[in-house]
Each structure stands twice: as C-alpha cells, then as structure tokens.
C-alpha cells in the first residue's frame, strides 16, 4: 500500500489542524494505520494508531486528550485531528501502515508516506 499525507502547515499555539493520509492499493481495511512524528534531532515517535476495520485505537499520554485518529475505509483515508496545538508538536508527521500487531513499534511498519510538516508558533 502506498501512502500520501497532507494537511500540514504553519499554525499558532492553541489552533487545530487535521491531517489526512490517503492510501492506494488493496486491502486497506486489513491494515493498522498510525501517525508518527519526528522533530529535528529526535527519534520518530508514535502519536496515534487505529486498528484494522476501525477497531481499537491507541493514543499515547503525550497527546491524549488533544489528538484523535479516525479512518474512513470507503475513502482509503486515515485522519489525525490535532487540537490545542503546542510549539512542541512541531515535527514532520508520517502516516504508516502495518499488518503487524506491534503497533507502537516503528520498525513494525512496512509502509510509510513521505510526511507532512507541522509547525506551531508560540
């Protein structure tokens, strides 16, 4: 499956932004879909994942209550809604897909999009 993320941009602290990731290929519903982010000089960390067929989801404590993930399998699209953005949310955001059950491990994802930059000014 090939992935293409969009929706990044420059926003102010406190603003909201919604990222989208469209997938091409077959069997979209059978993939767990995740958003990771990577700030300059830092490792890539997960910010949200949603299971296949829209099942369980996981949001780490670092963004819980501000970020939500959803998917629309009819549109082959996964979304990341980001509210109350903070300057520390500034990063390149990547969408990724996996059939592994090791959802929080970036190494388990075999499909990655090119990323979209989110910059939050204070």
C-alpha positions in Angstrom: 0.0 0.0 0.0 1.3 3.5 -0.9 0.5 6.4 1.5 0.3 10.1 0.9 -0.1 12.5 3.8 -1.4 16.1 3.6 -2.7 18.9 5.7 0.4 20.1 7.4 1.2 23.8 7.7 2.1 26.7 10.0 -0.3 27.4 12.8 -0.3 29.2 16.1 -0.4 27.7 19.5 -3.9 26.7 20.5 -5.0 26.2 16.9 -6.3 23.0 15.4 -5.2 21.1 12.3 -6.4 17.9 10.6 -4.0 15.7 8.7 -5.2 13.3 6.1 -3.4 10.3 4.6 -4.8 8.6 1.5 -3.7 5.1 0.7 -3.6 3.4 -2.7 -3.7 -0.3 -3.2 -5.8 -3.1 -2.0 -6.9 -4.5 1.4 -6.8 -1.1 3.1 -9.2 -2.3 5.8 -6.8 -5.0 6.9 -4.0 -2.6 7.9 -3.5 -0.9 11.2 -2.8 2.7 10.5 -0.7 5.1 12.5 0.7 8.6 12.7 4.2 9.1 13.8 6.1 12.3 14.2 9.8 13.3 14.2 11.2 16.6 15.3 14.7 17.7 14.3 17.3 15.7 16.0 14.8 13.4 17.8 13.6 9.9 17.2 10.4 9.1 15.5 7.5 8.6 17.9 4.0 7.3 17.6 1.2 9.8 18.2 -1.8 7.6 17.3 -2.8 4.3 15.8 -6.1 2.7 14.8 -6.6 -0.9 14.2 -7.9 -2.8 11.2 -11.5 -2.5 10.4 -11.7 0.6 12.7 -11.2 -1.4 15.8 -9.1 -0.4 18.8 -7.0 2.7 18.9 -4.1 3.9 20.9 -3.1 7.5 21.8 0.0 8.0 23.9 -0.2 10.1 27.1 1.9 12.8 25.4 -1.0 13.8 23.1 -4.0 12.1 24.7 -7.0 14.5 25.0 -5.7 16.6 22.2 -5.2 14.2 19.3 -7.7 11.8 17.8 -7.4 9.3 15.0 -10.1 8.0 12.7 -10.3 6.2 9.4 -12.7 6.0 6.5 -12.2 2.7 4.8 -14.5 3.7 1.9 -12.1 6.6 1.1 -8.9 4.7 2.0 -8.1 7.5 4.3 -6.9 7.9 7.8 -7.1 11.2 9.7 -5.4 12.8 12.6 -7.3 15.6 14.3 -5.0 17.8 16.4 -6.4 20.3 18.8 -4.9 22.8 21.2 -1.6 22.6 19.4 1.6 23.4 21.2 5.0 24.5 19.9 6.4 21.1 21.0 4.1 19.5 18.5 6.2 20.9 15.7 7.5 18.0 13.7 7.2 16.1 10.4 4.2 13.8 10.7 4.2 10.5 8.9 1.4 8.1 8.3 2.2 4.4 8.2 0.5 1.1 7.7 1.2 -2.4 9.1 -0.4 -5.8 9.4 1.7 -6.5 12.5 0.2 -6.4 16.0 3.2 -4.5 17.3 1.5 -1.2 16.8 3.7 1.2 18.8 7.0 0.0 17.2 8.0 2.0 14.2 10.1 -1.0 13.0 6.9 -3.0 12.5 5.6 -0.7 9.8 6.4 -1.7 6.3 4.6 1.1 4.6 5.3 4.8 5.1 4.2 8.0 3.5 6.7 10.9 2.8 5.5 13.0 5.7 3.9 16.5 6.1 5.4 19.3 8.2 3.5 20.8 11.1 4.9 24.0 12.6 3.3 25.5 15.7 4.4 29.0 16.6 4.1 30.4 20.1 
